Every structure is written in C-alpha cells, then in structure tokens.
C-alpha cells in the first residue's frame, strides 16, 4: 500500500494514481462526503476486487463517479428529465442519482440488478480523477462493509490496509456525511437515502417524491 499526499482542492492528480487505476488497481481518495475506493467502472476484474476488498455482498450495488454529463451517459441506458433536473441543481455535489444501467457494463456494479447510482463529486481532486482518467470510476466508500465510512486517509489505511493499492491523502473530508440518493426509475422518484442534500431541496426540484417511512 502506498500513500501520496494531495491537495483536495487541486485538479492535479498524481500520475501514479492514474497508472494504478488503468492497470486494474484500487485507489482510495477523498470526496466531499467520505473517502472513496476507486476502480475503473468498465473493468470487471477491478470491480470484483472492490467487492472483495470491502467484503461487500455481491448483491449490494456500488455507485459510480463521473467527471461530467458525457461520462454519465456512458454508464446509463437513459436519462429521464427528472435526473437531468436534479443534476442541473445539485451537481457537482453530494447527490447520487439512480438510473437504469447501460447494458454494456458489468452487472456486478449493480449487484446483479439493472440500476446504477451515479454522482459527479464536488471535490476537485475527485472529479479530476475521472476527468484525467477519461472514464467513470467506482466511488463506494473506502471501508469494510458494515464499518464506519472513513473521513481521513488514516482511517482508510487502518481499515482496508493492504487491500487497497494506493491512498491519496487529502486530509479530512469536508462534509463527512453521505450523499442523498434518489432513484428516478420509480414513479414518483424515490429517496433511497437522506444525506447531505435535504428532502426539501429535492421536493423543490421534483415536486412529488416517495420517501422512506418516518422521514420528512
């Protein structure tokens, strides 16, 4: 395991990180929510390594991070207007939008299902990784399944250890809260998880939404 210090507000991604990802490696890096465990989303072997490193059940899908709308279209089968409106308001930022997955991708990403959560991260270093790599990457939290999501590189190292090839240490994640997750494949769109973006803001954009029991 290597650790390289970075400026989380910089778009200057270490060449070593890009080389590692292109070679099928796992790279942990800061986002505005938590540290993410990255791998090239189109690399099925690397995606399988992510599940193994996290001890994540294969039925539990992992989200994907993108640099822009072009990369978003690479990983989804369609973009409903509700998804576009959400992205216009909250991206880049802590909102994950669930759409139908592009058939060209491995269903391992979706836990064997047909939908995929996508986010354009607000932290410059995280978005720059996708941009400079030229491809969407897995963006699941860099922790063992069931353990607390990490907000520092030290927490990643202590938890995942040798299961991650490289850690980009950008200091503490600024929000230290999960992204809000909205599934636009439902009618009305459903809030899967309430996080950094409040329900009131989602309602301002979409109007009627389905929410988990007991959540307002």
N, C-alpha and C positions, 0 to 999 in steps of 0.2 A: 504494500500500500504506500502510495506517495501522497504528500500534502504540498500544495502550492498556494501561496498567499495571493489573493486578488483583491481589487477594489470593486465592491459590489455595484458601484455606480458607473463603472467603466464598461466600455464595449470592446475592450482589448482582451480577447480570450487567449490564454496560453496555448501555443501550438501543440504542446504535449497533450492537452485535453482533447483537442480535435483529432489528433492522430490516434489516441486511445479509443475514442468513440468509433472512428472509421474502421478500426481493427477489431471491433466487437467487444471492447472493454466497457466497464461500468464506471461512470464518473459522477461523484456527488458534488453538488453545487448549491449555492444559496438562491432562493427565490424570496419574494416579499412575504410569503406565508411561512414555509418551512424549508429546510434543506431537501433537495430532490435527488433521487437516484436516477441518473440518466443513462439511456442506451438508445441507439438508433431504432426508431419505431418499426422500420421496414426489415430489420434484421431479426429474424425469428429466433435464431440461436441466442442472440444477446438478450432478447425479451425473456426467453426461458431462464437465462442467468439471473435476471432481475427477480423473477418469482422465487428462484432457489435461494438467492442471497437474502431475501426478506422472509423466507419461509412462508410465503403468501399462498393461500389456497388457489389452485388453478381456476376455480370458478369465480374468483374475485377480480374483476377487471382493473386495469391500470389506466390512468389518464395520460394524455399526450400534450406536450407543449409545442407551440408553433411560433414562428417569428412574425407571421403576417397572414393576410387572408389567402394568399396564394398557397401557402403551406396548409392552411386549414382545409382548402378544397381538395388537397391530396389525400386526406385521411377520412373524409366523409362522403357518403353517397349522395347527399342532398343538403342544401342549406335553406331551411324554412325561413320565411320572413321574420318570424319571432326570434330566431337565432341571430339574424343579422341586426335586428334592433337592439338586442342585448349586447352584442359585440360593439355596436356603434356607441353605446352608452358606457360600458364598463371595461372595455379592452383598450390598451393593456391593463391588466389588473386582476384582482382575486375573485374572478368568476369563472367557473368551469361550466361549459355548455355541452350537454349530451345530445348527440345527433346519431343518425344511422351511419354505421361504419362503411367505408369504401370496401367493396368486395375484394380488392387486390391485397388488402392487409391480412396478416395472420389473425385468426380468431382468438389466438391466445391472448392478445391485447384486451379483447372484450370478454375474457373469461368464458369463451365459448358462445357468447351471445352475439347480438347484431348491432349493438350501440357502442359508442365510444365518447368519453368525456375529453373535451379539448379546451385548452386555455392559452391565451397569449400573456405571458408573465409581464408584470410591470417593472421588475427589477432589471436594469440594463444588462448586467452580466448574463442573466438567464436567457433573455431574448437574443442576445448576441451569439450565444452558443448555437441556437437553432439557425440564426441567420448565416453565420460563418460556416457552419457545417453544411448548410444548404438542404436541410432535411428536418422533419419533425422528430422529436425525441420523446421517449418515455419520461414522465415527470412525476412519478409516485414518490411519496415521502421516503427519505433515506433511513428507514428504521426497520427492525424486525417486526413482523406482523403482530399487532397487539401491544407493542411497546409505544411509549410516547413519541410523538413526532419531534425530530430534532430542530433546534433553533441555532445551534452552533456546530462548527466543524468537529470540535472535541466530542460532542455527543454522538455524532456520526461514527467517528473512529472507535469510540468505546463500545458502541452497539454492533456495528457491522464488521469492524476490524478488517481482516484480510479478505472478506467477501466483496469489498469494493476496491477497484484498482487505483483510483485517484480521487482525492478530495480537493476541491477548490475552496480554500478558507477565505471567506469574505466577511468574517465577523458575524455578529448576531443578526438574524432575520428581523426586519423592521416591524412587521405586523405580528408575527408569532401566533397567527390564527389561521385556521383552514379557509380555503376558498368556499364560497357558496356554490352549490351545484344545482343547476336547473336542467331538467330533461324536457327538451322541446319536441320529442317524438310522441308525447302524450297530448291529449285534448281534454281539458286545458293543460298547458305546460305545468309540470310538477316540480316542486322544490324537493330535491333529494336530500340536501344537507344545507342547514343555515350556517353561514360563516361570516366572513368579513363584509360582504355586501348584504345589507339588511333587507328583510322582506318588503318593507315599504317601498324601497327603491325599485325592487323587481316589479311590484304592482304598478308603479308609475309608468313603467315601460310596457308591460304586457296586459295590464288590467286583471282579468280573472286568472288565478293560478291555484293549483292544488298544493296544499301544504301538509306536512306530517301532523298527526294527531297531537294536540296540545300545544302547537306552535302558532303564534300570531305575528 
